Amino acid sequence: MDYYLGEIRLFAGSFAPAGWHLCDGTTLNISAYDALYSLLGTIYGGDGQTTFKLPDLRSRVPVGQGTGLGLTSRSLGQQFGVAQVSLTTNQMPIHSHGLVASTSLATAAQATGLVPAQNGSDLFYAPQPVAGANPQTMAPASVTVAGNNLPHDNIMPSMAMNYIIALQGIYPSRN
C-alpha cells in the first residue's frame, strides 16, 4: 500500500507502526527528516534551524483550514477551542422569570392549587388571578441569583484514538 510522506491517519493501536510516528508534538531533527521538514516547516513548532515539530493532535479534533461559508477562518497549524466553558448571562437567550401572583388578600395558608398573594395575617396564598391580570413588581429579594459559575465540559460524544503521521513515503507533488 502506498502512502504520502506527511500523511496523517487514525490508528486504533497503542503505538505507531514502523515508518510512522504518533502526532504528539514530538521535536525532530531537520537533518534526520529533511524531506518531511520540507513539507511541514515550522508550522507546528521548532526553531527552523535544527528542529521542527510534528502536529500535536492529542485531545484535539482536526478541522479543515481556510474559511468555510459563515465560519471563522482557520490557518494551518492554528490551535483553538477550550475544553471547558462557563456561560454568562450574555450567552443565554432572552427570557424572564415571571411569577403568577395575586394582589388580592391571601385566603389560605397552604399553596395547593393557589398562587402567592398579599400577606393577610398568616395567610400567603389565594386563588389564581384572572387571565390578563396586571403583573406586579416584586420585592428585590423575591427572585435572586442562583448558581456557582463553575465551568462545564463542552465535549461531543467522542472516542480517543491515535493519529499517526508518515515519516516516509511518496513525496507529494503539487500537480
N, C-alpha and C positions, 0 to 999 in steps of 0.2 A: 504494500500500500504506500502510495506517495503522499507526502505532506510538505507544506511550505515551511521554511525556516521562519520562526517567529509566530507560527500559527498557534492559537490557543484553543484548547478543548477542555470539556468537562471529563473528569476521570473518576470512576467510582472507587478506585483503590486508595490505600492509605499512604502510598509512596508514588513517586514519579518514575515511569519506566525509563530504561536506558535511552539516552538521546533527548530526554525531556527534563524539565525542571518545574517544580511547583511555582505557581505565581504567588510568591510570598515576599516580594520586595528585596530579594537577595541582591547583594552587590557583587558584580562580576568584573573581572579584569578585561579591559578592551583588547589587550594583546592576545588573550586566550579565545575571545569570541568576537573577533573584528567584523565578521560578516553580520552577525546578529546586531552588533553595535551600529552598523551602517543603516540598519532598519529602525532601531529604537532610539538611538542617540541618547540624550539625557531627558527625554520626555517623562520618564518615571523616576528620575533622580540620578545621582552620581556626579563626579566632578568633571567629566568630559575630557579629562587629561589621561587618566589611567583607569578610571572606573565608570560603570553605568549600572543602573538598577533594572531589575525585572519588574513588571507590573505587580502590585500587591492587591490581590483580589480576595484576601481573607476577610470574611464577613462583609463582603461588598457584592453588589449586583452590577454587572457591566451594562451600560446603555450606549446606544449609537451616538457618535459625536456629530456635531452640527446643530442646525436649528430646524426642528420639525414645526409644522403649521400650528401656531398658537402655543408653542412650547419654549422654554428657556434655552438659549444657546449653550452648548457644552463643547469645550475644546478637548482634544485628545489628551488623555492623562489627567484631566481635571477630576479631583475628588470632591464630592459634595454630599449633602444629606447628614442627618443625625439619627442616632438610634433611639433617642427618647425626646419627647416634646412635652411642653406644658402649655395648655391652652390658656388664653387670656380672654377677657370679655370682648375684646375687639374681634376675635376669631369665631365668636358664637353668632348664630343667626339672631336677628332682632326678635325679641319675644317679651312677654310681660308675665308678671306673677299675679294675675287677677285673683281676687277673692270675692266670692259671693257672700254678702253680709246684709243684714237688715238694719235700718235706722230706727226701727220700732223698738220699744222696750222689750227686754227679754221676758219670755213666758215660761221657760223651763230651765232646769239645772243640767239635764242630760242632752247630749248632742244628737241622738238617734233621729235621723230624718230632718234635722234642723240646721240652721246656719248661725254663725256668730251674730250677736245683736248688741244694742246698747245695754250697758250693765243696769240691771234692775235689782238692786239688793244683792242676793246671792244667785241670781238667775243670769245666765250668759247666752242663751240660745233662743231663737224664735223661728216660726215657720219661714220657708224661703220667700223672698220678696217676689213680687210680680215681675214677669219678663219686661225688660226695658227700664228697670229701676235705675236711678242715677247712681253712678259709682261714688263712693265716699272716700275721702282722704283718711288714711290710717295713721296711727301714731308711728313715728320713725322707727321704733324698736319692734314693730309688728312683723316686718319682713327684714331679715338680716342676712348678711353674707355667710355662706357656708363653704366648706371645703378646706383642703390643706395645700393647694397649689403645688402638689408633687408631680414630677414628670411621669409619663407613662410610656411604655414601649410602643413604637409605631412600626410594627413589622407584619408584613403579609405572611400567610402560611408558607413556610419555607423548609428546605432540606439542605443540610450542609454537605457539600461535595468538594473535591479538589479541582481547581483549574490548573492545567499544566501548559507549558509553552515549549515549543520545539526548539532545541538548541542546535539542531542540524536538520537538513532537509533541502528541498529545492529552493534556490534563491528566487524570490518572486520578481517577475519583470513588470514594468509599468504598463505594458501594452497587452 
